[in-house]
Structure formats: C-alpha cells, structure tokens
Amino acid sequence: MAKYQQVIDWINKNIDNGTLKPGSRIPSENELCSRFGLSRQTVRHAILMLSEEGLLESRRGSGTYVADQKADDGQRSVVAVVTTYVDDYIFPSTIRGIENTLSDKGYSMQLSFTNNTVDKERQILEDIARRNDVAGVIMEPVKSALPNPNMALYRQLSDKGIKVLFINSFYPELDLPHVSINDEECAYRAVKALIDAGHREIGCVLKLDDGQGRERYRGYLRAMTEHGLSFTYDHVNWIDTIDIKDGYRALSRVKERLRGCTAVFCYNDMVAGMLMQMLSSDGVKLPEEMSVVGMDDSDLAKIGVGGVPIASVPHPKSNLGQKAAQNMIRMIHGVNSNYNATYEFAEDVVVRASIQNRNNN
C-alpha cells in the first residue's frame, strides 16, 4: 500500500463515521506528518487526491476542511436506485441505508425494481437516459453471471455524465465501480468454519446466474484446496433464480448429489433454509448428519429450521447501502476520474447450531 494511502484511509474513515463532519477542519499537515510518520510531500499528495475527489477543500491561510458535498441547486439532484426485488430479506435495510445518506446531502431517491429481468432493466435504463435530473444510478445487476444485452445503455449513461455504481455484484464487461461483500473471501470463511469443525467431505449449492455464485465458488475451491481436501464435482450443485422460487422440487436432486457429504455451504440463507427443511422432512438429522452454513445472516438464519439456527456470514445490509450512497456522492462531486469507488466488505461467520463440531467424534 502506498504511504499516502494511510492518510486517505484515515480521513475517509473519520468522515464516514462522523468524527470529521462537513465543514470541520482536518488536522494540519504537521499533525498528519507526526501521526503517520510521513513527509509533508506525502501528506500533501493525500490531501490533493481527496480534494480532487471533492471530499476536501482548502482555504488559503486557514487550512483544509471537509467539503459539504450537498446536492447542487441545479437540475441534477436525483439518484436512481434500482434493485432486483423488494422483499423482507435484506433489501429494505440496504435501501434505508442509501436513502438516509442521500437525503442528508439533499439528494432525492427514485426507487425501481427490475424483477431480475433484462427487459425491465432496459426499460428503466432508457427512462433514466431520457431524463435531465438524474445525477447518478445505484444499480443491482440482473443475473450478472450471464451475457446481458443492455451494456450499451450503461455506457450511454456514462457518456451523458451520469455516474453509475453497482451494488452486491457487477457486470465484468463494464469498467464501473461496485460496493458489495467480498464474495470469494466470505465464502472462503464460511467453508473454513466447516473445515475447522472437523468436516472433510463438504458440498456446495450455488447460484449459476448471478456473479456472486461464481465468486463464492472461487472461495469454496480455495478453502478446500488450501486445506488439502479433495472434492468431486458431484458435490457441486448449481441452481438459478427460478429454482429458488420452485423450492423443494429444484432441490430434490441436490440431496442425491450431496450423498457422502457431512456438510454443505449454501449460496444464501434462503437456499440453506429450504435445503434444511427438505433434508429434515426426509429424515436427515440436522446437524448430526449434515451441517449447513449460509450467507447473509438474515432473520431466517437466526430463527432457523426445526429449532436449529443457521450459521451464516452477515451481509452488511444498511452499512452497504450507506457506503454505496457515500461513494456515489463522491463520484458526483469529484473531479478526479481516477477515484476508485469500489469497496468490498469482508465479514466473519456467525457460528450457530447448524454446524456440528466433529473434532471430538
């Protein structure tokens, strides 16, 4: 990490947590040099970069202050927020985090839903492109692991000066920022929790049409190989969005492919819950005969299935929404085209009763 990045990270952290508020003066160059043991040139470089992002402003003879970054009085004061679904899983908390942060800066939020279809996505993007009041778009991609015919529309928005930031996933074809969890790392930690509990035959159930599934598969593979465990593709199960809606019928073949496994890593808590219900109804003892770990740490994980709460990796929910909105505001106000608005959260597993410790067996 470049030395000046220490200063940037510290100032960003203190602005995000409210320690440094809009209009407040940041520590002097001498104070920052002393705090981080850096030269004045290095500290000045960090301050210049943050000023180019629109985050700081210097006042001659007075010092450097946190910029307000409020919405301009001009036409563009709307941020379009587009997610796949609206339900009570994790989306409401994320949307609240976005809305609260945007409203604090005088931006209004326009909320739309694609229902995870490219046709609805195209309709929404075309509507945004026709408008003159939209400053930015915070977008959850549609089936981001699959080819998508709407890439030209995203490029059209960028050409019009409308900032685009993805949440939860991203389209690899586009060089645009995203705020999400680090799916590979979080999946790695989930599978490692099973390994640490003594499991060696570990399967997985992942979504094939979302980019998160691809990245979580990378984490599954890394955990297995780093710990010297062999795996068979028979234990790797791929399902899609429609399968999740179908529930038990889609998961019926999964049970057969998990034969011989003592544990399974699931794409999210919804999949983990459905799988546990199906296994339990078929007489499989949980977690004695099958340990399960999911992702998102939703209310379902805490309630569990059949009295067994589900071990899970938390989704940042509101914090992710807040960070996405903060980075979007910085994109809108920044003059530095090199600003990297991508941010990935890495969360630790919340271990619950769905994982049986086999080390003492």
PyMOL commands that set and color helices and strands:
alter all, ss='L'
color gray80, all
select helices_A, chain A and resi 3-16+29-36+40-52+91-104+118-130+151-159+183-196+211-226+233-235+241-246+248-257+269-281+299-303+318-333
alter helices_A, ss='H'
color red, helices_A
select strands_A, chain A and resi 56-59+63-66+78-83+108-113+134-139+163-167+178-181+202-207+236-239+263-266+291-296+311-314+343-345
alter strands_A, ss='S'
color yellow, strands_A
deselect
rebuild
show_as cartoon
